[in-house]
Amino acid sequence: MFGENIRLALKNLITNKMRTLLSLLGIMIGVSSVILITTLGSSAALNIKKEIASSGMDLIMIYGGWGNARSREIFHPGLGEELAESLPGVIDSTPNLTSSVLAKSRSKEASFSLGCISPSYRNVFNIKMAAGRFISQRDSKEKYPGVVLGNKTARSLFPAGGAVGSPIKLIVGKTAYQFTVLGVMKKKDSNMGAEFDNVILMDLNYYKSRIVKVDIIDSFFLKAADPEAAADAKLEIKEYLSSKTSEKDAFWVESPSSISEMFSKVTGTLNIVLACIAGISLLVGGIGIMNIMLVSVTERTREIGIRKALGAPPSAIRGQFLTESAVLTLIGGVVGVLLGIGLGKAATSIMSWSFSLVPAACVLSLGFSAVIGIFFGLYPAVRASKLDPIEALSRE
C-alpha cells in the first residue's frame, strides 16, 4: 500500500509540473537558506580559528590595568621569569615594553614602533630570521648596543639592502643612541598586539640601563608548555596573580585559545539564530503546500468518490494525500540541500575560505521538511478522507 501511494504521488506530481514546481520553491528556498547560513557560519569560524591557530595556540598575554597602583607593583621586569619558574604550565616568557622612536640610517630616517624585549622573545613567537641573528643572552648580559629590524623597517631604512652589520641611530627624546643592526626578521603577521614587520626590537636590559630606567612593564608574553593545555596555564597564571592582589582590574590575561573558544560560542549562537530565521521560510513553504493540497483535494473529489465507492477506507485516502505531501516536501528538501551546498561552495570560494559543511544541518533540514509536509498535509488529507462518496461522485 505504501509503495502504491508513493507511485500515485509521483504520478500526480509529474502530471501537474507547474503546480509541483511552485509548491517546491518555498521548501527549496527554506532548506537551502538554512544550509547556506550554517555553512557560511561554520566556514567563517573554521577560517578564523585557523588564523588564530597560526598565531600560536600556546601563547598567553598578560597586561596590567592602567593607573592601578597594585598593578604597578606586580608588573616588575622580572615577572615573566617568575611565572615561568613558578608555574609548570609556563615554559618561557618575554617582557614587552613598547614606545615610538625616530630611526636614522645613512640615507633614510623614519619613525617606528620600538619593542623592548628579552632574547626569549624569539622562542615565544617562533621568530624566523631573513638575515643575521636575533638578540642573544650574551648581548643582553653584556648590554650590547644591537637591534633587530622588522622586514618593512629594514626595507624602509636600507632600501638597497645590507642592513645587517650597518650602524643605525635611534633618537629617544632628544638623545641619539648608536646601534648596530644584528639581524632582520622574516615577514610575519602581528599577533596578540605584537608587531613584527614595522618594528625595531631592542634588549630590555640595555634599554633600562642605558636609555630609560624602567620599573614597570606594559605586558608580558608567555609560552605554554602544551598548546592543548593553554587554557589550564591561563588559569594558573590568573590564580598566581590573584594571590598577589585582590583587585580585579589589576591585570588581564588573554590567549588565542580563549579567544577561539569565545568566538566559537558566539558564532554557534549566531548560526542557530540565523538558521531559525531561515527556517521561517520552511513554515511559509509548508503553508503553501497545504493550500496546493487543498486545491488538489477539490480537483480530485470525483477520484476520491470513486475510490471510496469501491471500498477504499478513510485511512487509505488519508495515506495517499499524506504520502503525496511528504514526497513533495522531501523532494524540495533534497533539492534545497544540494542547492545550499552548491551556493555555500561558491560563496566560500569567492571569499577564499575553506569549505565547512554542517552535516547535522542537512539531516535536520531534510527531517524538518518531511515533518512540515506531513503536518501541513494532514488537514487536506483528513478532509479528503471524510468526503461522502455519493456527494463526491455527483460533483463535476
N, C-alpha and C positions, 0 to 999 in steps of 0.2 A: 504493500500500500504506500509506504513512504517513497519508494523508488518511483512508483507511478505518479505520485504527487509532484516529485521533482521534475519528471518528464513533462507533465502538464504545465508546470510553472514555467519551464524553459520555453516550451512551445508558445505559450501566451505572451511571454516577454519578447520573443523573436517576432511574433505576429504584429505587435504594437511597438515597433522600433523607436519612433519619436517619443512616445509616452515613456518608454523604458529609459531612454537617454535622459529625459528631463527629470525623471524620478531619481536616477543615479547621481545627478550633478550635486545635489545637496550633500549626500553621503560622501561622494568623492572629495568634494572641497573640504568638508569637515575632517575626514581622516587624513588627507594629505597635509592639511594645516597643522594637525597635531604632530604628525611625523616630521614635518619640516621644522617646526618650532623646537621640538625636543632634540632633533639632530643638530640644529644650529647652536642650541644651548650647550649640548654635550661637546660639540666640536670646539666651540669657543673656550669652554672650561679646560678641555684637553690641551689646547694650544697655549693658553695662559699658564697652565701648570708646567708645560714643557719649558716655557720662558723662565718661570720661577725656578724650576729644577736646574736649568742651565746656569743659574746664578750660584748654585751650590746649596743643597738642602741641609748641609751640615753647618751652615753659617748662622751665627746668632749675634745680634747687635744690642748693646745696652747704652743708654744715654741718660743724662741727668736732667732734672727739672730746672728750667731757667729761673734764677732768683731764689731757689730753695737753699737755705743755709746748710741744712743737713746734707743735701746733695753735694755741696762744695767740699764737705769733709770726706764723703765716701769716694768721690771720683778723683783720687790722687793718681799720679803717674804709674804707680805700681799695682793698681787694682787688677789689671788683666792678668799679670803673672800670679797674683794672689789667688785669683779664681782658678787658673789652670793648675796650680799646685794643690788647692783645697778640694776641688770637685773632680770626681772620676769621670764625669761626663764631658769635661772640657780638656782638650789636649794642647791647645795653642791659643795665643791671643796677641793682639796688637792694639796699641792706643791709636786714636785718630783725632788729631788736633788740626783744624783747618783755618786758613786765613787767605787773604789775597796778597799777591806780590808782583812787583814790576821786574821783569827779567830782561837782561840785555846780553846779546851775543856780539860778535864782532860787527855784524851788519844790521841786525834786527833787534827790535825791542817790542814787548807786549806784556799785558797783564794776564796773569794766570792764577789758578787756584793752587795754593801751597798746602800740601799734606805732610804733616809731621808724624812719622810713624816709626815702628821698630823693624828690624830685619825680618822678623817673623811674619810681617805683612805679606811677603811673597808666598809663604806656605798657606796662610789663612785664605788668601784669594786665588791661589794657584796661578800666580803671575808667570807668564812666558815672556822671555826677552827676545826682542828683534835684533839687538846688538848690545855688546858689552855685558855688564853684570849688574846684579842688584846690590843694594847696600848690605854689607856683611856684618857679622857680630864684631869682627875686629875693627871695622870702620866706626861702629858705634862705641866700642870701648875706648878707642884712641881719639874719638871725636874728629874723624877725618872730614874735611870740608868737601864732600862729594854728594851729588844729587842724581836722581834718576828721572828721566823725562818721559812723559806720555807720548804716544805716537804722533798726535796732532801738534803737540808742543814742539817736538823735535823738528817736524817739517816746517813749522812756523819760524823758529829761531835759526834753523840751519837748512834752508831750502836746497842748498847744493849738497847736503849730506855731510858726513864726517862729524857728527855730533859727539860721539864717544871720544873722551880724552880732551875735548875742547874746553877752554875756560868760559865761564858764564858768570855774570854779575846779577845778584838778587838785591833789590832795594827794598828794605823793610823800614817803614817810616821815612826817615831822611838819611839813613845809613846804608851804604853799599857794601855788600859782602862778596868776596871772590870764592867761586866754587869750581870744581871740575866735574864734568858730566861722566858718570860711571857707566851708564847704560841707557838704552831706550826700550820701553816696553812694547810688546805687540799690541795691536788694536784689540780693545776689549770693551764690551758694553758696561755701563755703570751698573752698580749692584748695591742695593740697600743704602743708597745715598752716597756711596763711594764712587768717585770719578777716576778713570784710568787714562783716558786719551788726552784730555786737555788739562793736564796737571803736572806739577813738579813735586817730587817726593824727596823729603829730607829726613834724616835721622832725628828723632825727637831729643835724644841725648845732646846732640850738637846744638839743636835749636834752643833748648832751655839753659844750656851752659854758656853759649857764645852770643846768642841774639836776644832772647827774652826769657826771663826767669818764669817758669811755669809751675804752678802748684795744683792746677785743676785741669782735667782733660774733658773735652766735649763728649767723647764717646769711645767705646771700645768694641772691637770686632773679635768674636771668639769662634773657634772651630770645635765642633762637637766630635766626640770620639767615633760616633757612628751616625750617618745621615738618618737611619731609621729611628734612632733614639734622640734626635734633636729636640723633640718635644719634652722628653724627660730631662734633658740637660737644661732646657729653658726653665723648667720648673725648679730644678736645683739652684739655678742662679737667682731666681726670684726669692726662693726661701733664704738663700745665703744673704742677699742684700736686705731682705726684710728683717733679718736678725740684727742688722746694723742700724735700722731706723724703722719707726712705726709710721712714718709719714708716707702716704700712698703716692704723692706726687713728687717724691724724691728721685725716682728713677723709672725708666720704661725698658722693657725687654721685648725685642721683636726677632722674628726669624722667618725665612722663606717658607718653612714648613707650616708655621701657624697662619701665615698669610694665605697659603694654598688651601689649608683646611677651612679657613673662614670664607674664602672665595667659593669653595665647593658648596658650602651650606647656602650661601646667598644665591648662587646660580641654580642650585637644586630647587630652592623655594620658588625662585622666579620662573623656572621651567614649568613647575606644577601649576602656578597661577596662569601662565600663558597658555598651557595645554588645556586647562579648564575653560578658559575664554574661547579657545578654538573649538573646544568640544560643544559649545553652544550651537555652532553651525550644524553639528550632528543632530541635535534636537530639532532644529529647524528643518533639516532634511527628513527626519522622521515624520514630522507633521505633513510635509509634502507627500510622503509615501502613503500616509493614511488617507489623504484626500484622493490620491490616484486610485487606491484600492477601493474606496467608496464608489468612485466613478465606475471602476471595473465591476463591482457588485451590481450596480444599476444596469450596466450594459449587458451583463450576463445573467440577468434574472431568469430568462427563459431556460437557459442551460441548467441553472440551479434547480428550476422546477422539474425539468426532465429527469435529472439525477435523483431527486427526491421521490418522484413518481415511480422510478424504477427500483426504489428501496434503499437508496443511499441514506445512512443515518446522519443526524446533525454533526456528529464528530467527524465524519468523512468530509463534509463540506467545510467545517472549520479547519481541518487539517490541510485541505487543498489551498485555501486562501492564506493561512499562516505560513505554509511552506513557500508559496509564491512571494510573500512579503519578505521572508527570511532570505530566500535565494537572491532577491533583488538587492537587499542591503548588503549581503555578503559579497556579491559581485562588485558593488560600489566600494566596499571596504578594501577588497583586494586591489582594485584599480587605484584607489586612493593611496594605499601603502606604496605601491610601485611608483606612483606619481610623486609622492612625498619624498621617497628615496632619491628619485631622479633629480628633483628640484634641490634637495639637500646636497647632493654631489656637485651639482652645477654651482650652487652658491658658495660652498666651501672651496671649490676650485678657483672661483673668481677671487676670493679673499685669501687664497694661498694658505688655507687651513688644512690640517689633517682631518679626514672624514671620520666621524664617530657616530655610528648608528646606535639607537637605544632599542634593543630587541623587545624589551618589556612594553614599550610604547606601541610597537607594531602589533603585538599579541593583544594588548588591551584595546587598541583601536578596532581591530577585527572583531573581538568579542563584544565590544560595546555596540558596534554597528549591527551585529546579529541580534543582540538583545533589543535594540531600538526597532528593528524590523518586526520582531515578534510582538513587542509592546504596542507599537502603533498599528500593527496589522490585526491585533486581537479584536478590536471593535468592529471593523468591516467583516471579519470572519464570523464573529458571533451573529452579526446582523444577517449575513447570508444564510447561516445555518437555521435561523428562525423563520425564514420566509415560508409562507404557506404554499405548497406545491400547486394547488388549484389556482390561487391568485397569481402565482408566478407564471404559470402556463398561459394565463389569459392575457398577459401583457405582451405588447409588441416590442 
